[in-house]
Amino acid sequence: MPDLDFPRAIDAISADWLTRRLQASGALPAGGRVTAIAAEPLGQGVGFVSAMQRLRPVYAGDAAGAPASLIAKVSPVDPSSRQVGEIFRFYQKETGFYGQLAGRTPVRTARAYGVDYDPATMDFVLLLEDLSPARLGDQVEGLSSRDAQAAIDVAARLHGAWWRSPELPQMDWLLALNSAEMKALEPVYQQCWPAVVDFIGDSMSPYMRRAGEALATRVAALMDRACEQPQTLMHGDFRADNMMFEAGVDADPFALVDWQIVMKGPGAFDLAYMLSGSVTVDDRRAWQEDLVARHHAGLVAAGVEGYSAAQARDDFRVCGALAWCWPVVAIGSLDFDNPRGLVLFRAWAERSMALLEDLDGAAVIG
């Protein structure tokens, strides 16, 4: 039975509870204790679907090796944010990843000092390693060639490790890209589309308007088509803002964070999602062929067999068309009081539209 005696709100994290969790994880010696906690809110005003704080514990006794700071994530107070998280199982999936999969996945992420989830209420709490002062990627600015290559190499390791794994279908807590919950994006897309047309205005080409309107009734079908590809573990939100560089370990300086959207599905989706949102249009056009080939080569190096480079290119095209759904939904729920959100979603839309047109995504949508 899981231990359900955990704080259900960010301000309910006590020094005694934090002491017990850090000692249980081996991060705090038995002779040490937390006597106070200084907390710094994180993620305010940028659309997070969990509440986060950076905690700076004050220790007494033997605290050799204990973290000077760590990140705490709990369920949000805002009802609408919480509803989204519960519908798409964000909290169950992220705690499931850290509790069951992180140690078996050859990708560096934040160490988990504590993982708690209550399936009855969907409350959760995560205590994670603070990776600062690592350099956080910037989706607005876009990834450099070097950073994009590093990200692709990590994606290939992630996908290769779980490629066609017989364990994935047994993980019923892990949504598939074409699950009923994910297919609910189709009516959401339809609701958001008029706002997207207004937001983009004359920058939307006639080709893109036709393709976008056609996709409104084809989202679920395109998800099914994408899931005809070999299945693996997807990060699901593989973008620059979830990537950390120079993370302090010379052998593996890249870390991937925010596993709330982790899914089972085609690895090509993570690749298309990154190239449709986290790389400028000019850079993506210059690098796309090499990066798709690099991802395929990484899969082969990870032991994947029977998957050709031609199939990898075809799968990328399907996922590139599907990836347009995400900026549509993001723009449709945009908080216009968030200046960075406005810039980010406009850049994301422009990059996704360019990719869809370059791939002739209208032909894929049908």
C-alpha positions in Angstrom: 0.0 0.0 0.0 1.3 3.5 -0.8 2.1 5.9 2.0 -0.6 8.5 1.7 0.6 10.7 4.5 2.1 13.4 2.4 1.5 17.1 2.0 -1.3 18.0 -0.4 -0.4 21.6 -0.9 3.0 23.4 -1.5 2.8 25.3 1.8 2.1 22.1 3.8 5.6 20.8 3.3 7.1 20.7 6.8 10.6 20.4 8.0 9.8 17.1 9.7 8.2 15.6 6.6 11.1 16.8 4.4 13.6 15.3 6.9 11.9 11.9 6.6 11.8 11.9 2.8 15.4 13.0 2.4 16.6 10.4 4.9 14.5 7.7 3.2 16.1 8.6 -0.2 19.6 8.4 1.2 20.2 12.1 0.6 20.3 13.1 4.2 22.2 11.0 6.8 20.3 9.6 9.8 22.0 12.1 12.1 20.8 15.1 10.2 17.5 16.9 10.1 15.8 19.8 8.4 15.0 22.6 10.9 13.5 25.2 8.5 12.7 25.7 4.9 13.0 28.8 2.7 10.7 28.6 -0.3 10.8 30.4 -3.6 7.8 30.1 -6.0 8.5 28.9 -9.6 6.6 29.0 -12.8 4.1 31.7 -11.9 2.2 33.1 -14.9 3.6 30.7 -17.5 0.8 28.1 -17.6 2.1 25.3 -15.4 -0.4 22.6 -14.4 1.3 22.0 -11.1 2.5 24.2 -8.3 6.2 24.4 -7.9 8.7 25.8 -5.4 12.4 25.8 -5.0 13.1 24.7 -1.4 16.3 25.6 0.5 16.4 23.5 3.6 18.2 24.6 6.8 19.9 21.6 8.3 21.1 20.7 11.8 23.4 17.7 12.7 25.1 15.6 10.1 23.9 16.9 6.7 26.9 15.8 4.7 25.9 15.5 1.0 22.4 16.8 1.6 21.0 19.0 -1.2 21.3 22.7 -0.7 18.1 23.2 -2.7 15.5 21.0 -4.4 12.3 21.4 -6.4 8.9 20.5 -5.0 5.9 19.9 -7.3 2.4 19.3 -6.1 -1.1 19.4 -7.5 -2.2 23.0 -8.4 -4.8 25.0 -6.5 -6.4 26.4 -9.6 -9.4 24.2 -10.5 -9.1 24.5 -14.3 -5.4 23.6 -14.2 -6.0 20.7 -12.0 -8.8 19.4 -14.2 -6.5 19.4 -17.2 -3.9 17.5 -15.2 -6.4 14.9 -14.1 -8.0 14.4 -17.5 -4.7 13.7 -19.1 -3.2 11.9 -16.1 -0.3 14.3 -15.8 0.3 13.6 -12.1 -0.1 9.8 -12.3 2.3 9.8 -15.3 5.0 11.9 -13.9 5.1 10.1 -10.6 4.9 6.8 -12.5 7.9 7.8 -14.6 10.0 8.8 -11.6 8.9 5.9 -9.5 9.1 3.1 -12.1 10.9 4.2 -15.3 13.5 6.9 -14.6 16.1 4.4 -13.3 15.7 2.2 -16.3 15.8 4.9 -18.9 19.3 6.0 -20.3 18.4 9.7 -20.1 19.6 12.1 -17.5 16.8 13.8 -15.6 16.4 15.2 -12.1 17.0 12.8 -9.3 13.8 12.1 -7.3 14.1 12.4 -3.5 10.4 11.6 -3.0 7.6 10.4 -5.1 4.0 10.2 -3.7 0.7 9.9 -5.5 -2.9 9.2 -4.2 -4.9 7.5 -7.0 -8.2 8.2 -5.1 -7.7 12.0 -5.1 -5.0 12.4 -7.8 -3.0 14.5 -5.3 0.8 14.1 -5.7 4.1 15.5 -4.5 7.5 15.2 -6.1 10.8 16.2 -4.6 13.4 16.6 -7.3 17.0 17.5 -7.7 17.5 21.2 -8.5 19.6 21.2 -11.7 20.4 24.9 -11.5 22.6 26.6 -12.5 22.3 24.5 -15.7 21.4 26.5 -18.8 17.8 26.1 -19.6 16.8 26.0 -23.3 14.8 28.9 -24.7 12.0 28.0 -27.1 11.5 31.6 -28.2 15.2 32.0 -29.2 15.4 28.5 -30.6 18.0 25.8 -30.2 21.5 26.1 -31.7 22.8 23.4 -34.0 24.9 22.0 -31.2 22.0 21.9 -28.7 19.7 20.4 -31.3 22.1 17.6 -32.0 22.5 16.9 -28.3 18.7 16.8 -27.9 18.3 14.4 -30.8 21.0 12.1 -29.4 19.1 11.9 -26.1 15.8 11.3 -27.8 17.3 8.4 -29.7 18.6 6.9 -26.5 15.1 7.3 -24.9 13.3 5.8 -27.8 15.8 3.1 -28.5 15.7 1.8 -24.9 11.9 1.3 -25.0 11.5 0.5 -28.7 8.7 -2.0 -29.2 9.0 -3.0 -25.5 6.4 -5.6 -24.5 6.2 -3.9 -21.1 4.6 -0.7 -22.6 1.1 -2.2 -23.3 1.0 -3.4 -19.7 1.4 0.1 -18.2 -2.2 1.1 -18.2 -1.3 4.3 -16.4 0.7 5.4 -19.4 -1.5 6.9 -22.0 -1.0 6.1 -25.7 -0.9 8.9 -28.2 -4.1 7.6 -29.7 -5.9 6.9 -26.4 -9.4 8.1 -25.9 -8.1 10.8 -23.6 -5.7 12.1 -26.2 -8.3 11.9 -29.0 -10.3 14.4 -27.0 -7.9 17.0 -28.5 -10.1 16.8 -31.7 -13.1 18.8 -30.3 -10.7 21.0 -28.3 -8.9 21.8 -31.6 -12.2 22.6 -33.2 -13.0 25.0 -30.4 -9.6 26.7 -30.6 -9.3 27.0 -34.4 -11.3 30.3 -34.8 -9.0 32.0 -32.1 -6.0 30.7 -34.0 -7.2 32.2 -37.3 -7.7 35.6 -35.5 -4.3 35.4 -33.7 -2.3 34.6 -36.8 -4.2 36.8 -39.2 -2.7 37.5 -42.6 0.4 35.4 -41.8 -1.7 32.3 -42.3 -1.4 31.2 -46.0 -4.4 29.9 -47.9 -2.7 26.5 -48.0 -2.4 26.5 -44.2 -6.0 27.6 -43.7 -7.2 24.7 -45.8 -5.0 22.2 -44.1 -5.9 23.5 -40.6 -9.6 23.3 -41.4 -9.2 19.8 -42.8 -7.3 18.6 -39.7 -10.2 19.7 -37.5 -12.1 16.5 -38.2 -9.0 14.3 -38.7 -7.0 14.7 -35.5 -8.1 11.3 -34.1 -7.5 9.5 -37.4 -4.1 11.1 -37.7 -3.3 9.9 -34.2 -4.2 6.4 -35.2 -2.0 6.6 -38.3 0.9 7.9 -36.2 0.5 4.9 -33.8 0.8 2.5 -36.7 4.5 3.3 -36.3 6.7 1.3 -33.9 5.8 2.2 -30.4 8.2 3.4 -27.7 8.3 5.7 -24.7 7.8 9.4 -25.8 8.6 12.4 -23.7 5.6 14.1 -25.2 6.7 17.7 -24.5 10.1 17.5 -26.1 10.9 21.2 -26.5 13.6 23.6 -25.6 12.0 24.9 -22.4 12.2 21.3 -20.9 15.9 20.9 -21.8 18.8 21.7 -19.6 22.4 22.1 -20.9 25.7 22.1 -19.0 23.9 20.4 -16.1 27.1 19.8 -14.2 28.1 16.3 -15.2 30.8 16.2 -17.8 29.9 12.7 -19.0 26.2 13.6 -19.5 25.7 17.4 -19.4 22.2 17.3 -21.0 19.1 16.7 -18.8 15.5 16.4 -19.7 12.8 17.6 -17.3 9.0 17.8 -17.0 7.7 14.2 -17.6 4.0 15.0 -17.0 3.1 14.3 -20.7 5.2 11.1 -21.1 3.3 8.7 -23.3 3.7 5.5 -25.4 3.7 6.2 -29.1 6.0 6.9 -32.0 9.4 8.2 -31.3 9.2 10.4 -34.5 6.6 12.5 -32.7 9.2 13.9 -30.2 11.5 14.7 -33.1 8.7 16.5 -35.1 7.5 18.3 -32.0 11.0 19.7 -31.3 11.6 20.7 -34.9 8.2 22.3 -35.3 8.5 24.5 -32.2 12.1 24.8 -30.8 14.1 25.6 -34.0 13.8 28.7 -36.2 12.3 28.1 -39.6 15.6 28.8 -41.4 17.6 26.6 -39.1 15.1 23.8 -39.3 15.2 23.9 -43.1 19.0 23.7 -43.0 19.2 21.0 -40.4 16.1 18.9 -40.8 17.5 16.2 -43.1 20.6 15.7 -41.0 18.7 15.7 -37.7 16.2 13.1 -38.9 19.0 11.0 -40.1 20.9 11.5 -36.8 17.9 10.3 -34.9 17.6 7.2 -37.0 21.3 6.5 -36.6 20.9 6.8 -32.9 18.1 4.3 -32.9 20.3 1.9 -34.8 23.2 2.4 -32.3 20.7 1.7 -29.5 20.0 -1.7 -31.0 16.8 -1.0 -33.1 16.5 -3.3 -36.1 14.2 -3.5 -39.0 13.5 0.2 -39.2 14.8 1.9 -42.3 15.9 5.5 -42.8 13.1 5.8 -45.4 10.5 4.7 -42.9 11.9 7.2 -40.4 11.5 10.0 -42.9 7.9 8.9 -43.7 7.1 8.7 -40.0 8.5 12.1 -39.3 6.2 13.6 -42.0 3.1 12.1 -40.4 4.1 13.3 -37.0 5.0 16.7 -38.4 1.5 17.2 -39.6 0.0 16.0 -36.3 2.3 18.3 -34.3 0.4 21.3 -35.6 -2.4 20.4 -33.1 -0.4 21.5 -30.1 0.2 25.2 -30.9 -3.5 25.4 -32.0 -4.6 24.2 -28.5 -2.0 26.4 -26.8 -3.1 29.6 -28.7 -6.7 28.8 -28.0 -6.1 28.9 -24.3 -3.6 31.8 -24.4 -3.4 34.2 -21.4 -3.0 37.5 -23.2 -1.6 39.0 -20.1 1.5 36.8 -20.4 4.0 38.6 -22.6 6.3 35.7 -23.1 3.4 33.4 -23.9 2.4 35.7 -26.7 5.8 35.7 -28.2 6.3 32.0 -27.7 3.0 30.9 -29.2 3.4 33.1 -32.2 6.9 31.7 -32.9 5.6 28.2 -32.3 2.7 28.7 -34.7 5.0 30.2 -37.5 7.5 27.3 -37.2 4.8 24.6 -37.1 3.0 26.1 -40.1 6.2 26.3 -42.1 7.0 22.6 -41.3 3.6 21.5 -42.2 3.8 23.3 -45.6 7.3 22.1 -46.3 6.2 18.5 -45.6 3.0 18.9 -47.7 1.1 18.0 -44.6 -2.2 18.7 -46.3 -1.6 15.5 -48.3 -1.0 13.6 -45.1 -4.1 14.9 -43.4 -6.2 13.9 -46.4 
